[in-house]
């Protein structure tokens, strides 16, 4: 048994402890993201089994569907994107970060708002306002950092990152149980921000190119058209998801070509961060193709983006970031790759279940498999996040004794 474990979980090189120059904020947001993700995915699997008759539940299915969408988009996805953007956003856009204590106010505001939204009105409305202020405040912060940062990074990175974050301020007010609305918010909010984060990872980790000059102009032009066509498709009768899918496919292709991702990924080989980005882009491209070629079934596209693309990126990136910040592996690189592959299968089955006939028992087994993968990732990530404070000097809000490193 031990030999099998060693084969599956190969030893990785040891992590070098980071030298912290400011108080880290990433773990504060990711704690909440893990908690809300646990609740949101459990509710999602339950709704899926309820829909297929595996669970015999009495109640308002559409009410819980809306709660699931709200928790996953505004809570789970939003928290991880906030943590990454507020911690690494200044480096991504070439700007200077402010003091961390100001950013932590957004963390407190977000989670107080999320908690209050479960109370009756008017308290729930106050909670919605607090969530909106959190995302709008983060968007304003990212815009200020972008304008003070590297001018050549404003178009391909800074402005899309700030715009996507600001758009998330609408999430508490939109009917996210409607697939068209959820799809619009996912593409123009989390996915847009993920494309910015991917540029940083491709350049600094994968060994790709810096998206700049004419390729950057082509990318941002296509992104603007994708945003506009998605808004028309979601909110007006004159829009077309086929056209929106075409613009998003073009945007993805321009990003991959402009950053030289494919040759860089080929050179890097079978590393978990490479698997993360490769699977993520594959999911997003398939989603865009689905919009172009399929007739309706927007729920498939929603889950290709949320469960497949964005969750894959969150799993892979958090394993890497939490490992470096805590100076210890969350999971071995090999195990992370295996989990990402397993999650891809589960996410695909869930996404295409509305158009693929499926026996009731399979929804239960797939849900159990998904819970095991997310549970292992969540427990290990949470454990490593808690170790960060022990490495941060007391002067920066941690517990590390400077006289006894």
Secondary structure as UniProt FT lines:
FT   HELIX           2..8
FT   HELIX           26..51
FT   TURN            52..53
FT   HELIX           61..70
FT   HELIX           71..77
FT   HELIX           78..93
FT   HELIX           100..116
FT   TURN            117..118
FT   TURN            121..122
FT   HELIX           123..148
FT   HELIX           151..153
FT   HELIX           154..158
FT   HELIX           159..167
FT   HELIX           168..170
FT   TURN            171..173
FT   TURN            176..177
FT   HELIX           179..185
FT   HELIX           186..191
FT   HELIX           192..201
FT   HELIX           202..206
FT   HELIX           213..235
FT   TURN            237..238
FT   HELIX           241..259
FT   HELIX           261..268
FT   HELIX           272..293
FT   HELIX           298..303
FT   HELIX           304..310
FT   HELIX           311..326
FT   HELIX           333..352
FT   TURN            353..355
FT   HELIX           360..387
FT   HELIX           388..391
FT   HELIX           394..396
FT   TURN            402..403
//
